[in-house]
Each structure stands twice: as structure tokens, then as C-alpha cells.
Amino acid sequence: MAEPRIDVSIEHKHRPDNSDGAGKHPNTCPSCGSHYRDDELEANLRVCPQCGHHFRVRARERIAQLADAGTFQEEAVELRSEDPLAFFDLRPYTERLAEAEVSTGLGDAMVIGSAAIENEACELAVMDFAFMGGSMGSVVGEKLTRAADSAIERKVPLVAVTASGGARMQEGILSLMQLPKTVCAIEDLRDARCGFVTVMSHPTTAGVLASFASLGDIIVSEPGALLAFTGPRVVQQTTREKLPDDFGLAESNLRFGHLDAILPRSELKPFLGRALRLFRNGR
């Protein structure tokens, strides 16, 4: 009798790590095949002019797109993840962390700091999927909490831009504990009557979606972003049912009320400026 097999296949349709066209030049649009120079994409906010596909944006580039020039002051730069479980899969966790830091230039998967958007003061927390899939470990949870504390201290709103595959498995239960930790941080923010805006970018999934990302007073997304606790292929294999073509995408989330709006990247900064003014006027 054959032993039962566990299906460990990964997502193929809408999978986060292939959204920009694996195996192709990174500036080749996966939707229409158009190719661009770096300066062309940067000038167009990394959006394909032909079909509107939104390429993934790194954290520091996202900050440059949103924050007024010269206003961003980074905080908690010194924080680094530890290896409390001495975790080892194919490679040690410490080795993966070092490689991610070298390749991205970041200390972890989130960058936080004070900023101004459209001349409105705020606190920014921006995730970077390039750092271990934007996974949320203890440092990401601590940075989000510190960003909330800073917003409360300065009496300004918090704007979070999410991009994550979920909790970081290498930290086990300590990673999962970041879910209630970040939820409590947002509750403190709400008690202090400081606004919270979530911008969900592709992909925002699993533990991040199930915690602070879904708690914004205003929740918006970019077009075509995957926003789901579990990807469509896993859900379809589990339920044995055919899913809608837009399952888990931003457009489906908007239809069912999880989002307040879907915004092209060119409209995001003006929208955030208006939202921040509403929070200021409503205090």
C-alpha cells in the first residue's frame, strides 16, 4: 500500500514570488510583454504605460514616491532579527538573514519613520517583499508597534504599506505572537484617536492580512494585488470547488467590502494627502 503524500506544491496562479515574470528581465511586463529601461519605469512609478500592470516596488522607492522630499526620518534602524530557535532547513536562518540584508540593504522587512505626505505629518511603515518574502517576524512586529507608539506620541496618523507572504516560519510561535502584538498596537492607536490608513500592495497575505493590515480606518489597494489569507490554488485543492477568476484579488476584496478603494499608483499620494487632512480636521 502506497504511503499517503502531502501536497507541498506552491501557488502558480497569482503566486507572489512570480508576479513580475520569473525567468524574464525584471523590467519586462508580465501582462503585455513590454520592456522598459530603469529610468522609464521609475518615471512612471513602476507602472506599465501600455497595460497598467503595477510592478512591485521596494520599500525605499515606495517611501520616495509617497513622502514629501526630505521629510522622511527613519526610526529603529538598529533592529535585527535573532535566531531563538536555532532554525535550520536547507540553510541556517542566520545565513538567510545575512543574505537578505546584503541583497536588499535593509535590516528587516519593514522600514518605519516620520514623514509628511502632501504637507500632512504622519508616521510611515512600509514593508519590502524582497526581504524574505516580506515575512513578519519579531522585528517587523516590533517596528510596527514602535511606529504606532511614535504616531501616538506625535499625535499624527499612521500609514502602513503592506507586502507580505505572512508569518516568518523560522521564528515559530514568536512570529505568530506578532499578530496579537500588532493588533494591540493598532488598538492603542485608535484609543489615542490617531488615524490609521492601510495600503495593501501585491501580495498581502496570511498573518499580515489577518492582523494589522485589515484594521485600517481606511483600507485601499493597488489594482490586481493578491489579498488573501491563503492563495487560490491551495483553497481550490482543499475545497474541491472551482473558484472565481478574481478570487483573492483586490477587485474581489472591493466587491465584498474588505477595501474602501482600489487606486492606481499615480493617485495614491494625493488620496493619502486628502485622508490625512480629514483625520486632522476630525480631531
Phi, psi and omega in degrees: 000128182290140177289143179296142180256143175264126181282110180250021179293152181260170179297140172248314178279122179066017183294138186300319188281006180231012189290337181258018173088075179297140180088352178251168172299137184299342178263014175266126182292124180288346181271315185240354177082003179293146182242142185225154170283161179303315183293329178292316179294318181297319179295334180256023178059030180059044174238133181293120180294338184279313186239353179084008177299134180265108175292156176293146182242132176289159188301312184291326176293322177298318179298318178296327178289325188263317187280144174299145185305130175079004184262342185281127177237109186290147179235160176054039181295332189280347186292134177223147178288145173255181182236070187295337182261001187048050189287138179216121170251255171279337179216157178296146178300321180300324179291319178296319178298314181297318179296318180295320180294320180293317185286331183255338185075014181247154176281333176196192191275010177220141175241130180234159177170168176279151183198178171227138177237119183054041179068016178250123182294143178200176170248135181248137172227112188238127180269155180232113182294338182293339179268097178050046177065025180062022184294146183264105172256196184296327181288318178298316177299319179293321180294318178298320179295318179293324177297319177296317179298319179295320178297319179295315181298321181270353181058050178231162177287160175251131175245121180245131175250116186258147173199103190202147172270357177121203182291152182271109188298333183293346179252004172054227185297333179295327176290315180296331179291347177289340177296302178295329180297314181289326177298316178296322179298319179290326177295321175297320178299318180292320178299328179277002179060039173254131183291157178223122179243129176252129173248109181269120176251172184280127350260154170236108190222171170051232189297328179289316176298323184279001180236244190293332185299330183266007186254009182295146170296327173230129180236120179232168181213163171273156182299140173075005182290142174276118181231092185205151177292319178227144182295161187297326182292318179296317180298317182293321177293326182284316185273344183060030179236147177285132182261155174300153182300331182260021180304128176079354180277164182304320183296322176291318178298322178294318182297327182263009171089008179282336180245153173269333181194155169247124188238128168302151186301328180293338182262356188291311182297313177301322179296314180297323177300316178295319180297318180295325176293324178295319178297318180296317182288339182269358181288000000 
